[in-house]
Amino acid sequence: MSAAILPPVLALAGAPLLQGIITRTKAWFAGRRGPPLLQPYYDIAKLLRKGAVYSGTTSWVFRLGPAAGVGVAALCLLFLPLGNLPAPFSFEGDLVFVIYLLALARFLTVIAAMDTGSAFEGMGASREMAFAALAEPALLFGLVAVARQTGRLSLEGLIRPIDVGDWAAHGATLLLVLAGLFLVFLAENSRIPVDDPTTHLELTMIHEVMVLDHGGPDFAFVEYAAALKLWILGALITGIALPVRTGEVAIDLAAMVAGLAGLAVLVGIIESTLVRLRLVQVPHLLIGACSLALLGFLIQ
């Protein structure tokens, strides 16, 4: 099997496992046994077996959102390398294309929420778009800052050349970029301190309030798309942070998988030791992320 097939196949199969690692880490910090690592797979399988109920106020837009969101996230995987493992497809400027695809996935979730006519879901959609206006520039500046060092505008050309020598020569830039990207990672995946994915208080939700009316297979698609997004942004961070480029597929693959698992553990630790910010403080966090990424772009 070609090495280029491994990144998307591994992402499609292993993305929900990252959520399981986060949950188990939080359970360990709380002194509980916690659910099995494979619980996200069980939940998705259970939802796929259920039926879906649709409100009379919704249209085809509401039904399109979840399935199309999964399709868009899967399309992103075709341009995403995993460390030194190449992506199936690559072209100059595809990093901008992938950012637009992520924005499209967000748009599909938002319009599905708005289509319900629910005040709660409309509130969540407005919050999501407001914070996205700050998170997307930080993501773009961060990736362009790394691209400035590698001289390539594709994700493969941006991530695969990074090695120990690049860290020695441009360590300050890469550290600033990683700090900004990690804050974006938390915000885009609705994690603490930006959002609490386990809360049941509608007035404090951002992402979860947008999918309150989804059920059965539709909610399974929403959960799976969220897992894929977690993997996509996590792979960008680990690809930059871990300069393991041995040329041996097994070693490079193991390093990236270990990096993703470590990132999931770190998220679990953060959610176990911090509280979520007040909503009015979230823009400050995202502006800080954008500033870090922009500073990384400006310095050599």
PyMOL commands that set and color helices and strands:
alter all, ss='L'
color gray80, all
select helices_A, chain A and resi 3-29+39-49+60-77+94-115+119-150+155-159+164-188+202-204+208-211+217-241+249-273+279-298
alter helices_A, ss='H'
color red, helices_A
deselect
rebuild
show_as cartoon
